[in-house]
Amino acid sequence: MDNINLGSIEKIPLGQGHCFIVENEEIAVFRPRAGGLYAVQNRCPHRNGPLAEGVIDACHVICPYHGHKFDLQTGRGAEKGETVKIYEVKEESGEIILKL
């Protein structure tokens, strides 16, 4: 597995997400106000909405297009069988490190 440095944690304001393009994949990285970092595929499987632009709470993101909700820890959606891919991500010395 490759560790990829996405840059400064300051790229993502608290309580928001940011989309990064990594090896031709759109990956949404979220920084909840409650702390931590989460990374999931950026595109909602329902209608391809950009999840990085969605509203987040401590561990969920809501798609800005149709309100589908996904757990940032597991990728499970509120709709039966709907999931998003999750990625391992952490902060090291103020940098965002994504594991692919």
C-alpha positions as CSV (number, residue, x, y, z in Angstrom):
1,M,0.0,0.0,0.0
2,D,1.2,3.5,-0.9
3,N,1.1,6.4,1.5
4,I,0.3,9.6,-0.3
5,N,0.9,13.1,1.2
6,L,-2.1,15.3,0.2
7,G,-0.6,18.4,1.8
8,S,-1.4,20.6,4.8
9,I,-4.4,19.8,7.0
10,E,-5.2,23.5,6.7
11,K,-6.5,22.8,3.1
12,I,-9.7,21.5,4.8
13,P,-11.5,23.9,7.1
14,L,-13.0,22.3,10.3
15,G,-16.4,20.9,9.6
16,Q,-15.9,20.6,5.8
17,G,-14.6,18.3,3.1
18,H,-12.3,18.7,0.2
19,C,-11.9,16.6,-3.0
20,F,-8.5,15.4,-4.0
21,I,-7.7,13.6,-7.3
22,V,-5.4,10.7,-6.5
23,E,-4.4,8.3,-9.3
24,N,-7.5,9.3,-11.4
25,E,-9.8,8.7,-8.4
26,E,-11.9,11.5,-6.8
27,I,-11.4,11.1,-3.0
28,A,-13.3,13.3,-0.5
29,V,-11.5,13.9,2.7
30,F,-13.5,15.3,5.7
31,R,-12.4,17.1,8.8
32,P,-15.4,17.0,11.3
33,R,-15.5,19.6,14.0
34,A,-15.6,16.7,16.5
35,G,-12.0,15.8,15.4
36,G,-10.4,13.1,13.2
37,L,-10.1,12.7,9.4
38,Y,-12.2,10.5,7.1
39,A,-11.8,9.7,3.4
40,V,-14.4,8.2,1.0
41,Q,-15.0,8.1,-2.7
42,N,-16.2,11.5,-3.8
43,R,-19.1,10.5,-6.0
44,C,-22.4,9.4,-4.5
45,P,-23.5,6.0,-6.0
46,H,-27.1,7.3,-6.2
47,R,-26.7,10.1,-8.7
48,N,-23.0,10.9,-8.8
49,G,-23.3,13.9,-6.4
50,P,-20.0,15.4,-5.1
51,L,-19.8,14.2,-1.5
52,A,-17.0,16.6,-0.6
53,E,-19.6,19.4,-1.0
54,G,-22.0,17.6,1.4
55,V,-22.9,18.5,4.9
56,I,-21.1,16.5,7.6
57,D,-21.6,15.8,11.3
58,A,-19.3,13.8,13.6
59,C,-19.3,10.7,11.4
60,H,-21.7,11.1,8.4
61,V,-21.9,13.0,5.1
62,I,-25.1,13.9,3.4
63,C,-25.0,14.1,-0.4
64,P,-25.8,17.6,-1.6
65,Y,-27.9,16.4,-4.5
66,H,-30.5,14.1,-3.0
67,G,-29.8,13.9,0.7
68,H,-28.5,10.3,0.8
69,K,-26.5,9.8,4.0
70,F,-23.3,7.8,4.4
71,D,-21.3,6.7,7.5
72,L,-17.8,8.0,7.1
73,Q,-16.3,5.1,9.1
74,T,-17.9,2.2,7.3
75,G,-19.1,3.7,4.0
76,R,-22.6,2.3,4.6
77,G,-25.5,4.4,3.2
78,A,-29.0,4.9,4.6
79,E,-30.5,3.2,1.6
80,K,-30.3,-0.6,1.6
81,G,-27.2,-1.9,-0.3
82,E,-25.8,1.6,-0.9
83,T,-22.2,2.1,0.1
84,V,-19.2,4.2,-0.7
85,K,-15.6,3.1,-0.7
86,I,-13.6,4.2,2.3
87,Y,-9.9,5.0,2.5
88,E,-7.5,5.0,5.4
89,V,-6.4,8.6,6.2
90,K,-4.5,10.3,9.1
91,E,-2.8,13.4,10.1
92,E,1.0,13.4,10.6
93,S,2.8,16.5,11.6
94,G,0.1,18.7,10.1
95,E,0.0,16.8,6.8
96,I,-2.8,14.6,5.4
97,I,-1.6,11.1,4.7
98,L,-3.8,8.8,2.6
99,K,-3.2,5.1,2.3
100,L,-4.1,3.6,-1.1
